[in-house]
């Protein structure tokens, strides 16, 4: 059966079993996505803390920068 141009095909009704299956798969996908997000956040936080510790160690080991005198304008 072909449809004429401009004719709208009615949406397919899904069964209760299909609805339940979609719901179960959506819950599993959501849990997977959340765990992946938490893993990524933990890795990001760990890396940020490591870099911060390295920066603080470098700053502590380096001699303080020499302060230069402010130049005054001559008139």
C-alpha positions in Angstrom: 0.0 0.0 0.0 1.4 3.3 -1.1 0.5 6.6 0.4 -0.4 9.6 -1.5 1.7 12.8 -1.2 0.7 14.8 1.9 -1.0 11.8 3.5 0.1 11.2 7.1 0.7 7.7 8.3 -0.7 7.0 11.8 1.8 6.2 14.5 2.4 2.6 15.2 1.0 1.5 18.6 3.5 -0.2 20.8 2.5 -3.0 23.1 2.9 -3.1 26.8 5.8 -5.5 26.5 7.7 -3.2 24.2 7.0 -0.3 26.5 8.3 -2.2 29.5 11.4 -3.3 27.5 12.2 0.2 26.4 11.8 1.4 30.0 14.2 -1.3 31.2 16.8 -0.5 28.5 16.5 3.2 29.2 17.2 2.6 32.9 20.3 0.5 32.1 21.6 3.1 29.7 21.0 5.9 32.2 22.9 3.9 34.9 25.8 3.2 32.5 26.0 6.9 31.5 26.0 8.0 35.1 28.7 5.6 36.1 30.8 6.7 33.1 30.3 10.3 34.1 31.3 9.7 37.7 34.5 7.8 36.5 35.4 10.7 34.2 34.8 13.3 37.0 37.0 11.3 39.4 39.8 11.1 36.8 39.5 14.8 36.1 39.6 15.7 39.8 42.6 13.4 40.5 44.5 14.9 37.5 43.7 18.5 38.7 44.9 17.7 42.2 48.1 16.2 40.8 48.8 19.2 38.6 48.0 21.6 41.5 50.5 19.8 43.8 53.1 19.9 41.0 52.6 23.7 40.5 52.7 24.4 44.2 56.0 22.4 44.5 57.5 24.3 41.6 56.5 27.6 43.1 57.9 26.7 46.5 61.2 25.5 45.0 61.7 28.5 42.7 63.3 31.7 44.2 60.9 34.6 44.6 60.8 36.9 41.7 62.9 40.1 42.1 60.7 43.1 42.5 61.5 45.9 40.1 61.2 49.5 41.1 58.3 51.4 39.6 59.4 53.9 37.1 58.2 57.5 37.6 57.4 59.8 34.7 59.7 62.8 34.2 58.0 66.0 33.3 
